[in-house]
Amino acid sequence: MRLVIADDSVLLREGLVRLLEEEGHEVVAAVGDAEALVAEVARLEPEAAVVDVRMPPTHTDEGLRAALRIRAEYPRVAVLVLSQYVERRYATELLTGSPGGVGYLLKDRVSEVGEFLAALERVAAGGAAFDPEVVRRLLAHAQSDPLARLTPRERDVLEQMAQGWNNPAIAERLHVSLSAVEKHVNAIFDKLDLDHGTGHSRRVRAVLRYLGE
């Protein structure tokens, strides 16, 4: 298959190139940052991309965000994330998004070359390959974190609250009715288990919970 590789470690990147080419695959590009990854995918339209999570400039989640962008803009390109880290927010989006052509493996848990190659081929063929440890961490977080109970729209509303907007302003910014915003706000309070209590208002406590994430 035709592949693009993205990893900021030169040694790992070149090692993957050699391994994959020895297996008969064609590595059409090997890059060290997420911006170059997306550019090469757009230019070359490979069958699959092997992507690290943490790359320049901030070394946080650039690779995962690039993977999600590729899945959205170039759905025929399969994506296999190969990393030492589980970035929960974007990993969840990757896992729950497109049902096929996607995978997430942890570098330290790939015990055999054949295991990695089989996962890559499965993903490229439209299947999925998720390390059980990745799934376990995502499920554990979802069960323990009240914020994970929020719907995407409720998270949008909470984000606007965190920016200091009141309900009428949020309704205008999100292009929904005021009553819809009020409904979402009450749902946020309920899901975060914020009763009226005393001291700080529920709105302030919700924002603090969100910022603490």
Backbone torsions as a table, in degrees:
resi	resn	phi	psi	omega
1	MET	NA	161.8	176.8
2	ARG	-92.7	127.6	-171.2
3	LEU	-129.2	150.8	167.2
4	VAL	-118.2	136.1	-179.9
5	ILE	-117.2	136.7	177.7
6	ALA	-131.7	114.1	177.2
7	ASP	-158.1	133.5	-176.8
8	ASP	-78.8	-9.4	174.9
9	SER	-84.7	113.7	-177.8
10	VAL	-60.9	-42.3	-177.8
11	LEU	-63.3	-46.5	179.9
12	LEU	-66.4	-41.7	-179.1
13	ARG	-60.2	-49.2	-179.2
14	GLU	-68.4	-32.9	176.4
15	GLY	-64.4	-40.3	177.3
16	LEU	-65.9	-40.5	178.5
17	VAL	-58.0	-49.4	-178.2
18	ARG	-63.6	-44.5	-179.7
19	LEU	-59.2	-48.7	-175.5
20	LEU	-69.1	-37.2	178.8
21	GLU	-69.8	-33.3	175.5
22	GLU	-65.7	-26.2	178.1
23	GLU	-86.7	2.5	175.6
24	GLY	95.4	5.0	178.0
25	HIS	-87.7	161.9	179.6
26	GLU	-111.8	112.8	176.6
27	VAL	-89.6	105.8	-174.3
28	VAL	-84.8	-16.5	176.5
29	ALA	-161.5	143.5	175.5
30	ALA	-134.9	115.8	-171.1
31	VAL	-126.3	167.9	-175.3
32	GLY	-114.8	6.5	177.8
33	ASP	-149.1	163.3	-172.7
34	ALA	-69.7	-36.8	-179.8
35	GLU	-62.4	-43.5	177.9
36	ALA	-66.2	-34.6	177.6
37	LEU	-58.7	-52.7	-178.6
38	VAL	-62.1	-39.5	-179.8
39	ALA	-63.6	-42.6	-179.0
40	GLU	-70.6	-36.4	176.3
41	VAL	-63.1	-42.6	178.9
42	ALA	-64.2	-37.9	-175.8
43	ARG	-78.1	-39.3	-170.0
44	LEU	-104.2	-20.6	-178.2
45	GLU	47.2	63.5	178.8
46	PRO	-71.8	174.4	176.4
47	GLU	-81.3	-28.7	-178.0
48	ALA	-154.7	157.7	175.6
49	ALA	-128.6	136.0	174.4
50	VAL	-105.7	120.7	-165.3
51	VAL	-128.7	131.9	170.3
52	ASP	-83.1	159.8	-178.2
53	VAL	-83.3	-51.6	-171.8
54	ARG	-100.1	112.7	-179.4
55	MET	-139.4	169.6	-179.8
56	PRO	-58.5	154.0	7.9
57	PRO	-91.6	-21.3	-173.8
58	THR	-99.2	-13.5	-179.6
59	HIS	56.9	44.0	177.2
60	THR	-116.5	-78.9	-175.0
61	ASP	-134.9	21.2	-176.8
62	GLU	-55.7	-41.7	-177.6
63	GLY	-64.5	-41.7	179.7
64	LEU	-67.1	-40.5	178.7
65	ARG	-65.8	-36.5	176.1
66	ALA	-66.4	-38.5	178.6
67	ALA	-62.2	-42.8	178.3
68	LEU	-64.9	-38.2	178.3
69	ARG	-64.8	-41.5	178.5
70	ILE	-62.9	-43.0	179.9
71	ARG	-63.8	-32.2	-179.5
72	ALA	-79.0	-42.1	-172.7
73	GLU	-93.9	-25.4	-178.8
74	TYR	-133.4	68.5	-171.7
75	PRO	-62.0	-17.4	179.1
76	ARG	-80.1	-9.9	178.5
77	VAL	-91.9	117.4	177.2
78	ALA	-74.4	152.1	-178.4
79	VAL	-130.8	125.7	173.0
80	LEU	-117.2	113.4	176.9
81	VAL	-83.3	129.3	179.9
82	LEU	-128.5	106.9	-170.5
83	SER	-148.6	167.9	171.8
84	GLN	-88.6	-10.1	-169.1
85	TYR	-122.6	151.0	170.8
86	VAL	-109.6	104.6	175.6
87	GLU	-89.9	104.8	-164.9
88	ARG	-60.9	-46.3	-171.9
89	ARG	-60.6	-54.5	-175.9
90	TYR	-77.7	-27.8	175.9
91	ALA	-63.4	-38.4	177.5
92	THR	-63.4	-42.9	177.6
93	GLU	-61.5	-39.7	-179.8
94	LEU	-66.4	-43.0	-177.1
95	LEU	-69.2	-37.1	-175.1
96	THR	-96.3	2.4	-179.6
97	GLY	-84.5	-122.1	-179.5
98	SER	-58.4	134.4	-174.1
99	PRO	-73.0	-13.4	-176.7
100	GLY	-144.9	168.3	179.1
101	GLY	74.0	29.9	-176.3
102	VAL	-148.5	147.6	178.5
103	GLY	-155.3	162.6	-179.9
104	TYR	-147.9	109.7	179.4
105	LEU	-117.5	148.2	175.4
106	LEU	-95.1	127.2	-175.6
107	LYS	-54.4	-45.4	-174.3
108	ASP	-69.3	-15.4	-177.1
109	ARG	-105.1	0.5	174.4
110	VAL	-82.9	101.6	-171.6
111	SER	-87.7	-19.8	-178.4
112	GLU	-137.2	143.9	177.5
113	VAL	-60.6	-39.8	-179.3
114	GLY	-61.6	-33.9	178.4
115	GLU	-64.5	-43.6	178.6
116	PHE	-64.8	-46.3	-178.6
117	LEU	-63.7	-38.9	178.8
118	ALA	-65.2	-40.5	178.0
119	ALA	-64.0	-43.6	179.7
120	LEU	-61.9	-44.3	180.0
121	GLU	-66.1	-36.6	178.4
122	ARG	-65.3	-43.9	179.2
123	VAL	-64.4	-43.9	-179.7
124	ALA	-63.4	-26.9	179.4
125	ALA	-84.9	3.3	177.9
126	GLY	101.4	3.9	178.6
127	GLY	-90.5	-163.7	-179.7
128	ALA	-134.6	152.6	179.2
129	ALA	-148.1	100.1	179.8
130	PHE	-117.1	127.9	174.8
131	ASP	-59.9	133.0	179.3
132	PRO	-56.4	-31.0	179.5
133	GLU	-67.5	-35.2	176.4
134	VAL	-62.7	-48.3	-179.9
135	VAL	-61.9	-42.3	-179.2
136	ARG	-60.5	-44.0	-178.7
137	ARG	-66.9	-38.8	-179.8
138	LEU	-66.9	-41.8	-179.8
139	LEU	-67.8	-39.8	179.5
140	ALA	-63.1	-40.2	179.3
141	HIS	-66.9	-43.1	-178.2
142	ALA	-62.9	-35.0	-177.7
143	GLN	-77.0	-27.4	-173.7
144	SER	-99.1	-17.2	-173.6
145	ASP	-104.4	113.2	178.8
146	PRO	-58.5	-29.1	179.6
147	LEU	-62.6	-27.1	179.8
148	ALA	-68.1	-15.5	179.1
149	ARG	-77.5	-17.2	-175.1
150	LEU	-71.9	143.4	173.3
151	THR	-75.3	163.3	177.6
152	PRO	-55.2	-38.9	-180.0
153	ARG	-69.1	-38.6	177.6
154	GLU	-64.6	-36.3	176.3
155	ARG	-66.4	-37.7	176.6
156	ASP	-59.9	-45.2	-179.9
157	VAL	-63.7	-44.0	-179.7
158	LEU	-63.9	-37.6	177.1
159	GLU	-62.3	-41.0	177.8
160	GLN	-66.1	-38.6	176.2
161	MET	-60.3	-41.3	-179.0
162	ALA	-65.1	-24.0	178.4
163	GLN	-85.7	-1.9	173.9
164	GLY	96.6	7.6	-178.0
165	TRP	-81.7	143.5	174.4
166	ASN	-86.1	176.1	-173.8
167	ASN	-59.9	-46.3	178.2
168	PRO	-59.6	-39.4	179.3
169	ALA	-67.5	-38.6	178.5
170	ILE	-63.8	-42.2	178.5
171	ALA	-58.8	-42.8	-180.0
172	GLU	-67.6	-41.8	-176.8
173	ARG	-70.6	-33.1	-179.0
174	LEU	-96.3	-1.2	178.0
175	HIS	59.5	45.7	175.3
176	VAL	-130.6	171.4	-179.6
177	SER	-76.1	158.2	177.5
178	LEU	-62.3	-39.7	180.0
179	SER	-63.7	-34.4	178.2
180	ALA	-66.2	-41.6	178.2
181	VAL	-62.8	-45.2	180.0
182	GLU	-60.8	-38.2	177.4
183	LYS	-63.6	-43.8	179.8
184	HIS	-65.3	-40.3	-179.7
185	VAL	-62.0	-45.4	178.6
186	ASN	-63.5	-37.1	177.7
187	ALA	-65.1	-38.5	177.5
188	ILE	-61.4	-46.3	179.2
189	PHE	-59.3	-43.9	-178.5
190	ASP	-64.6	-46.4	-176.1
191	LYS	-69.8	-27.1	177.2
192	LEU	-90.7	5.8	178.1
193	ASP	56.5	45.5	-179.8
194	LEU	-103.6	100.1	176.4
195	ASP	-83.4	176.3	-176.6
196	HIS	-63.7	-47.5	175.0
197	GLY	47.6	-150.7	179.8
198	THR	-131.4	175.5	177.8
199	GLY	78.5	-135.3	-176.9
200	HIS	-60.0	147.0	177.7
201	SER	-67.1	160.4	178.3
202	ARG	-61.3	-33.8	-179.5
203	ARG	-63.1	-46.1	179.5
204	VAL	-64.1	-42.6	-178.8
205	ARG	-65.7	-36.2	177.1
206	ALA	-64.2	-43.4	179.4
207	VAL	-64.2	-42.3	178.7
208	LEU	-62.3	-39.8	177.0
209	ARG	-62.7	-42.7	179.6
210	TYR	-64.2	-46.2	-179.1
211	LEU	-67.7	-28.8	179.1
212	GLY	-71.6	-16.0	179.0
213	GLU	-62.3	NA	NA
